[in-house]
Amino acid sequence: MDPVKLRGLLALHAKQLGAATNMTVVMEATTVGLNPDYSQKIHDSPLDPPAASSPSTSLPLQVVDTNSTALVTPRLTSAQDCSYRDHQTCTPTSCRNGGRCLPEGRCVCPGGSWGPQCKILSRTFSGKDWAWVQPLPPCLPLTISLRVLTHRPHALVLYSGPMAPTPHHPNHPPTPMLALQLWHGRPQLLVEGVAGVIHLEVPTAVNDGDWHALHLRLSTEGVAMVVDLCGRGHHNTSVDDGHCAARASWSSPKGLAPWLLQVGGLAHTPPSSADHGWREAPTSRPLAGCISHLRINGQLVDLGEPAYSRGGLRGCQPQEKACEGGCGHRGQCVGGLNQPQCECDPGWTGSGCDTSTLPATFNYSSYIKLTLTFTPAPQVVIVQMRLRTRGAKNIILLSLAAHQKDAAFTLYLQEGVACLRVSGTEWTEVTACVEGQPLGDGEWHTVRGERHGHSLVVAVDDEDGWHRNESLAVLAAPGKEAHLGGPPRHPPLALHVDTDDGVMLGKGSSELLGTDFVGKTDEDEDSSIFCVDDVRVCGHAMPLPPIMNSSRWGQVTSWQGLESGCSAPDACLNTTCHPPLTCISTWGIATCSCGPGRHVVGNSCRDVNECLWQPCLHGGTCNNLQPGYQCVCSPTHTGDHCQWTHITTAPHPLTAPLAIAAITLSVLMLVVAGVVISLRLRQQRFTRGHRNDSREMQEGAGQEGGIILQGDEHNHALLDRLKLPQASSSQEQGKNMQIGLSEKVTQVASIIAAPGVTDVKRKKTWPDPLQATDDLSAYAYEGAGSNADSLSSAQSGVKEEFLDRGSVNQVTPGFQEVIDILQNLPEAARSPALKPKPPNFKQDSSKGKTLEGPSSSPGSVPAPPEFTTTAPPSKDPQPPSPSGTSRSRPAEFKHITHPDTS
């Protein structure tokens, strides 16, 4: 179990443990500057337990005597180390948040973690969560810093104090306690104990949804609290920094007990001021928001895996959701909730932070001069760049100069150490360096420099521990002059960067600036090279020639001595290695080894099975490749070590309603389309039927009344004989039909008399307005014994009673006489079609249609009658039919005597 968790649980349940063991459990804690008088007051308390407990003077033992039972246990002590230890190599327990330690001594970290130990720097609190981290070190000076993002006006941010209520004796001093809270949006610091009561408040609200940095410093002189390093809100007329800082002094810092530190809320009942002798108790309202970059004496605290916690989530969920679409695997969402934006990791660029940047190589005389398209803030400047060098010790990396060069912000290397300096003609020079991390090892390093008013910050790589140095004059305790280490007495001077010609990079820029503070270069340094990549000024990327000469935020005005890429001479040209080793050139350094993924075993190089170290995260499968290895990731993860989770963008709040509306609209469109298609198909079927009927009408007109003979080749011959030529008008059609009728009547008579004609049906047709209405109301057939030549006078005239039958009688008058003749033949009585029409027979003279029955109306179109002919009748007269149907000619037809037969 984590010792911090064990200690917290014992302190939290001390009363229950005492009741179960019939003993009083006292949690002792070494306090900062605790004098013997304070210890004597604790042991002289009348509430001392009945059991006697005393340490052994000769052996490291602890003796507990209850008169009837004595318990002797080893005396365990824990040393409180106030210094930060930089872990150069990893151990199986040093890689946090699921990271793995590889044989080469580095951690493979999951996505979202930071630094060589895989720390997660932020945590989300929902308003009912809390987390425990390591106690505050019992050392002075003590510096605590963090960043907070919230909208809540009241919240407990940090608490270090007693966890169980204990009755307070009047003779006892107040229980030591430290609390950082927000009250009405303003940060407050409460300190209680032997040293007295300190209550600090900065009159600046920080509950606006933006990130705000809070810095606390406790020293032997006093306590100070600063918001945003006092880099904002300054005016030329303001004398002090009361809007961003609060300070108080004390006589003695005694009584600061190193309780474990609770973050975001309390895991127990809120303590009362009466129980502990406090003048004011901290608020009990937990934090709803995010905390990130919690540092204790410069060391980053891992918030991903605290010692013990309830609720809370890794990372700042509100900030990550603020960047719609995400920032990719190599980007972070920054800017708070009001102005969120993606910031790519060093060495990456693009909208999704998935494009690597392009470096440039500098020599001893190289330089770049840039013009900015924006104006940096006069009191807040942040620059960042990637650097790779070996052997170069004194280099000006980046300089921002004001007009007339009377002030400058310079990031440089001095004896291989990154430093930042702000100087001017009317300024007090301020310098800060990262002395714990030299940069001349041939590896890529990220160097960052910040100016916030009077404060300077310079950091390298992960900015953890000794990799970061802060020159924070605003955190100085009151009571001293500025030149003696006290707080500044005047507002910070504004640095108005010359955007036309005030940005310079490279070693040769020292001559242009006319400065030599970085030291003299020797001949060895003149031959050294260094590479620069991903230069950013106030978060904006600068172009690097010769590949890129302009960008959205800057333009190159002049440059000298640069080469594209970052390469070094081959160091193995003059190096010989003994077998089985080979020479490996690592950016200017030659080493003899077996190469990556191999090691020496006896007199040979053998493969190292890296899969034994389980380098694949999140359940990935490791395959040893000899040399090297490959991770096969699950569908939910990706990366060389399966370290990244596939990014799933959060759905927009209107996604579900829009999806429902889109589905509903799609259904309606389908319904409308179906109705339209149905109507179109119905219209097409009607038009197709009308066209077919018109085509059949035309064919029927060409076949003399549309007679269709069903049978053998005689039927087809009859159809060919009945075809009439088409006319352009009804008059021409009638004329043509009269001219050819005499010839076709003879042919019809011969075909009808031919054997095999068994069935003739009239096909239903519809009138076509483009064709002549030559439909015939009746058909007749000539007997087999009649002479075809006797029909030659059929076209001589038309009966008067048929003259009013419309277009049919006008077009084919000769054919009507054929019908009359056929009706007077002796065999006419055999054909039902030649029978006399009933009295209700009517003829529509306008349309040429035959209407039968009383139910027929001018608007109805009955189907034409069908006629069936039987075998040719015999010449003998037939007796009357049983039904009494007369064989005589109908009364409405007048008999016409043919000249040839009279």
Secondary structure, 3 states (H helix, E strand, C coil): CCHHHHHHHHHHCHHHHHHHHCCCCCCCCCCECCCHHHHHHHHCCCCCCCCEEEECCCCCEEEEECCCCEEEEECCCCCCCCCCCCCCCCCCCCCCCCCEECCCCCEECCCCCECCCCECCEEEEECCCEEEECCCCCCCCEEEEEEEEECCCCEEEEEECCCCCCCCCCCCCCCCEEEEEEECCEEEEEEECCCCCEEEECCCCCCCCCCEEEEEEECCCEEEEEEHHHCCCCCCCCCCCCCCEEEEECCCCCCECCCCEEECCCCCCCCCHHHHCCCCCCCCCCCEEEEEEEEECCEECCCCCCCEEECCEECCHHHHHHCCCCCCCCEEEECCCCCCEEEECCCEECCCCCEECCCEEECCCCEEEEEECCCCCCCEEEEEEEEEECCCCCEEEEEEEEHHHCEEEEEEEECCEEEEEEEECCCCCEEEECCCCCCCCCCCEEEEEEEECCEEEEEECCCCHHHEEEECHHHCCCCCCHHHCCCCCCCCCCCCECCCCCEEECCCHHHHHCCCCCCCCCHHHHCCCEEEEEEEECCEECCCCCCCCECCCEEEEEEECCEECCCCCCCCCCCCCCCCCEEEEECCEEEEECCCCEEEECCEEEECCHHHHCCCCCCCEEEECCCCEEEECCCCEECCCCCEECCCCCCCCCHHHHHHHHHHHHHHHHHHHHHHHHHHHHHHHHHHHHHHHHHHHHHHHHCCCCEEEECCHHHHHHHHHHCCCCCCCHHHHHHHHHHHHHHHHHHHHHHHCCCCCCEEEECCCCCCCCCCCCCCCCCCCCCCCCCHHHHCCCCCCCCHHHCCCCHHHHHCHHHHHHHHHHHCCHHHHHCHHHCCCCCCCEEECCCCEEECCCCCCCCCCCCCCCECCCCCCCCCCCCCCCCCCCCCCCCCCCCCCCCCCC
